Amino acid sequence: MEDVTVTVASVRSVGPDAIAIAFESPEGFDARPGQFVKLGTEVDGEHESRFYTISSPNVAETFDVTVEIDPDGTLGPLLADLSAGDTLTMSGPYGNAYYEDDPRVVVLAGGPGVGPAIGIARRALNDGGEAAVVYRDETPLHEADLDTLDADGATVHVLDADDDMADAVGDVVTGSDGEQVFVYGFADFLDAATGAIEAAGGDPDGAKVENFG
């Protein structure tokens, strides 16, 4: 889809300077958790847009994105002021690092990568599969959603930003048939995560990786 109008259904806080925005899914929209969309609006007479990864388990009626708000950013502060009924433009979905009915998912997430981690893990559990999340961040987001995943049977490790990932990744990367590993985050996190996968005896080349920049 290219530049369709999407309507905000709800906005909720998921941590300091972070929100989850639910949009009404436009007719014909089909996407998987882990794919991303481009959202945009007019700012001072110019069209500004950014990419955001889907963080809901499905898109049948609505879809979520998680946004970290930079108070000095161009688009973020405007998104923080959205409320139900407001509209943006959307294109997508894009990306190849998404859930494909895998019987077991392991998601390694840094920073805003927790958004797709929540969506993929929840979808896998809803489909009767297994899920594990290793999330590293200075200030964790989506804590309530992570607690719910843990209570529903997922394995969840939340680490501080400087923590070594080896033990946590070694705990969840099993190499079992049908296990798919995902990695979402910025470049320095991707390096740490893929190194931890290899140290755990996994195959970093088999992981689905999304670099946020």
C-alpha positions in Angstrom: 0.0 0.0 0.0 1.2 3.5 -0.8 0.2 6.6 1.1 -3.1 5.4 2.4 -4.8 7.3 5.3 -4.9 5.5 8.6 -6.9 6.6 11.7 -5.6 6.4 15.2 -7.7 4.1 17.4 -5.8 4.6 20.7 -2.5 5.8 22.2 -1.0 4.4 25.4 2.2 4.9 27.3 4.6 1.9 27.4 7.4 3.6 29.4 9.2 7.0 29.8 9.0 8.9 26.5 7.5 5.9 24.7 4.0 5.2 23.4 2.2 2.4 21.5 -0.1 3.7 18.8 -3.0 1.5 17.6 -4.2 2.4 14.1 -7.4 1.1 12.4 -6.2 -1.3 9.7 -7.2 0.0 6.2 -9.1 -2.4 3.9 -6.9 -5.0 2.4 -4.0 -4.4 4.8 -2.1 -7.6 5.4 1.1 -7.7 7.5 2.9 -9.9 10.0 4.5 -8.9 13.3 8.1 -7.9 12.6 7.3 -6.1 9.3 7.4 -2.3 9.3 5.4 0.6 7.8 6.2 4.2 6.9 4.0 6.7 8.7 4.0 10.4 7.8 2.3 13.8 8.2 2.7 17.4 7.4 5.2 19.3 9.5 5.6 23.1 8.8 4.5 22.6 5.2 6.7 19.6 4.5 5.8 15.9 4.5 7.8 14.1 7.2 7.8 10.3 7.5 9.6 7.6 9.5 9.6 3.8 9.5 8.0 1.9 12.5 7.9 -1.8 13.1 4.6 -3.5 13.8 4.3 -4.5 17.4 0.9 -6.2 17.5 0.4 -9.9 17.0 -2.1 -9.4 14.1 -3.6 -6.6 12.0 -7.1 -7.9 11.5 -8.8 -4.8 12.9 -6.0 -2.7 14.2 -2.2 -2.7 14.2 0.2 -1.2 16.8 3.6 0.5 16.5 5.9 1.4 19.3 7.4 4.9 19.2 10.3 6.3 21.4 9.8 10.0 21.6 12.8 12.3 21.1 11.6 15.7 22.4 13.9 17.4 20.0 12.8 15.3 17.0 10.8 16.4 14.0 8.0 13.8 14.0 8.1 12.2 17.4 6.6 15.1 19.4 3.7 15.3 17.0 3.1 11.5 17.3 3.1 11.9 21.1 0.2 14.4 20.8 -2.0 12.1 18.7 -5.4 10.9 20.0 -8.1 8.7 18.7 -9.6 10.0 15.4 -6.4 11.7 14.2 -5.0 10.5 10.9 -1.6 9.9 9.3 -0.4 8.5 5.9 0.9 5.0 5.8 2.8 2.9 3.2 3.8 -0.7 3.5 4.3 -3.3 4.9 8.0 -3.7 4.2 10.7 -6.0 5.5 11.6 -9.7 5.5 12.4 -10.3 9.2 8.9 -11.3 10.3 7.0 -14.2 11.9 6.0 -17.0 9.5 4.1 -19.5 11.7 7.3 -20.7 13.3 6.7 -23.3 16.1 9.3 -21.7 18.3 10.5 -18.1 18.2 13.4 -16.5 20.0 13.5 -12.7 19.8 16.6 -10.7 20.8 15.7 -7.1 21.2 17.6 -3.9 21.9 15.9 -0.6 22.7 12.8 -0.1 20.4 13.3 -3.6 19.2 11.1 -4.7 22.1 8.1 -3.6 20.0 8.3 -6.4 17.4 9.5 -8.8 20.1 6.2 -8.3 21.9 4.2 -8.8 18.7 6.1 -11.9 17.5 6.1 -13.6 20.9 2.4 -13.0 21.5 1.5 -14.2 18.1 3.6 -17.4 18.5 1.9 -18.1 21.9 -1.6 -17.4 20.4 -0.8 -19.9 17.6 0.1 -22.6 20.1 3.9 -22.3 19.8 6.8 -21.4 22.1 8.3 -18.0 22.6 11.4 -16.5 24.3 12.5 -12.9 24.5 15.9 -11.5 25.5 15.5 -7.7 25.8 18.3 -5.3 26.7 17.7 -1.6 27.4 18.7 1.2 29.8 15.1 1.9 30.5 12.8 -1.1 29.7 9.6 -0.5 27.8 6.5 -2.6 27.5 7.1 -4.0 31.0 3.4 -4.9 31.5 3.3 -6.8 28.2 6.6 -8.6 29.0 5.1 -9.7 32.4 2.0 -11.0 30.7 4.1 -13.0 28.2 6.1 -14.5 31.1 2.9 -15.4 32.9 1.5 -17.0 29.7 4.5 -19.3 29.3 7.1 -17.4 27.4 10.7 -17.2 28.6 11.6 -13.6 29.2 15.0 -12.1 30.1 15.2 -8.3 30.7 18.8 -7.0 30.9 20.4 -3.7 31.6 21.9 -1.9 28.7 25.5 -2.9 29.6 24.8 -6.5 30.6 26.5 -9.4 28.8 23.9 -11.3 26.8 25.7 -14.7 26.6 23.9 -16.5 29.5 20.5 -15.3 28.6 20.9 -16.1 24.9 22.4 -19.5 25.8 19.3 -20.2 27.9 16.8 -19.6 25.1 18.7 -20.6 21.8 18.1 -24.4 21.7 18.7 -25.2 18.0 15.5 -27.3 18.1 13.7 -28.0 14.8 11.5 -25.1 13.8 13.2 -22.6 16.0 13.5 -19.2 14.4 15.7 -16.5 15.9 15.0 -12.8 15.3 17.2 -9.8 16.2 15.9 -6.3 16.3 17.9 -3.2 17.3 20.6 -0.7 16.4 23.9 -1.8 15.0 25.9 -2.2 18.2 23.2 -4.4 19.7 23.1 -6.5 16.5 26.8 -7.2 16.9 26.4 -8.2 20.5 23.4 -10.4 19.7 24.8 -12.2 16.8 28.0 -12.9 18.8 25.9 -14.3 21.6 24.0 -16.5 19.2 27.2 -18.0 17.9 28.6 -18.4 21.5 25.4 -20.4 22.3 26.0 -22.8 19.4 23.4 -21.2 17.2 23.6 -20.0 13.6 23.7 -16.2 13.4 23.4 -16.4 9.6 20.0 -18.1 10.1 18.6 -15.3 12.2 16.2 -12.8 10.8 17.8 -9.4 11.5 16.4 -5.9 11.3 18.9 -3.0 11.8 17.3 0.1 13.1 20.3 2.2 12.1 
